[in-house]
Amino acid sequence: MAEASLGQMIGPAVVLMGAAVVAVPVFRRIGLGSVLGYFAAGLLVGPSVLSLITDAQSILHFSELGVVMFLFVIGLELRPQKLWAMRGQIFGLGFVQVAVATVALALTGAAIFGFSAPVAFIAGAGFVLSSTAVIMSVLQDRGELSSAEGQKSVAILLFEDLMIVPLLAVVAFLSPLSHGQAGWTDIMVAAAALVALLGVARWGLNPFFALLARARTREVLTAGALLVVLGAALLMDAAGLSMAMGAFLAGVMLSSSSYRHQIESDIEPFRGLLMGLFFLAVGMSLDLSIVAVEWQLLLSMLVAFTVAKGAMVYAVARFGGSNHQALHRTSMFLQGGEFAFVLYAAATSGGVIDARENALFVTVVILSMAMTPLFMLAADRLLRGETSMDGVDVPRNLKGRVLLIGFGRFGQIASQLLLSRGVDLAVIDRDPDRIRDAGRYGFKVFFGDGVRLDTLRHSGAGEADAIMVCIDDPKAALQIVELAQHEFPHARLLVRSYDRGHAVELIRAGVDYQIRETVESAYLMGAEGLRALGFAEVDVEEATEDIRQRDTERLSEQVQGGVMSGRDRLFIQPIPEPLIGATAPK
């Protein structure tokens, strides 16, 4: 019995992990992102296709813990002071977007599809609650979570998560199976649970983790972190609120704790696995039989709801931002999310919507979540062609002794030495936001892609004495080198190399100078390490020069041979005699 039970648990786990490790790398490779890969893998192994797993709903309920832990980790990054500073965006920007989008979606449901007012409201309110899991994952993958636009997206998502509380109260009020008094009771219970959670988080968590830390056992701290996350989620769930919101609040209250980094590292593996499982479960939940029977209605609803919500999100974003920012935010918020499942389930059990309507609304939300990566890819391509004239200038007959291509962190530092000696620079970059940021500090940077020959000509490459390629794209850097050598052979080529392999390619291409972007700072760090240990300056300089020489010789051998050449120069064996204890601290 025990063996059969264990096999029944391991079987689905193997199927899910197998599907994920095949689908996700493939989808990332073709540029569609990991989220869509998880959706596709879940759909493939789910009941609608191969039926390798039939109980999708149970897995979906369990995998919602991934969203819970994700919100906890986000909470750890937002200190109460920072959250308070965002209150205007949360309750201002978030409220406006939710309000206008809910009205637009409810009117769409009533006017186009003939739903009654309560049903149209529930359908629209559910679709307004965007997927925190999808959007946060996209922001994290793109490194935009801490940007100004990323923080606005976080604020809107937080308000949408908070909205599940009053929306569930509205469902209770609309339900023919309950009375308004029950709704007010639920609100009072929810408020009491929130106060209790905040009290425990404020005064109980730090002493709790201090006690666990005294045990000096990693497993105990991990168990304590999981207990906090799951306990907060369970308390909110018992009070009729969002489990994710409970975990988020616990994370915020722990964000100032000295144990924050330890807790985050303990939670991270569970969070990553369960988030992947959540996306798999959403894919498995897509019922293709409903799609086959109701495909025309589903497609119409998907298009109508997406357009209605997108128009409102764009209008709100455009009011306080540029066209680029508005389109970028709109592409992320076009979908419904995981909290819609909670709202629709409550509305079904309360008799506000029937089983068919629930199935339709849930399917539309799942389809919209699956489409989000495609929406974002389309927006990126649109913006790539649209943003070159959005508040920036393109180069026209620039003159400069040096043409600098790429004004990121590397290019900015490299330019300082030239500017300090009065060298005339022509600078181009292909990131409009970076160009606008540079303009605020007095730098004139032009929009241009160095891999285009016409851009190089307009940027003054024909008259420049040197071309400095400071971009972090190895493939593009090699393309620029090839163009410059063919069209502007008089200009010296100085190129930032991404890594050793890229450096070898650049040397073989015949550039005048190349430097790996991290090598010099790494030498300095190693030298400071020796100084911190008390080694004499002469020994530090000797060791640094020896390593530098070995690296140069190995690189030369790799240029002549292959990437595995010169391995005997990787490490100092034996350690030079002057470094063995002679000047090290006693």
Disulfide bonds with the S-S distance in Angstrom:
none
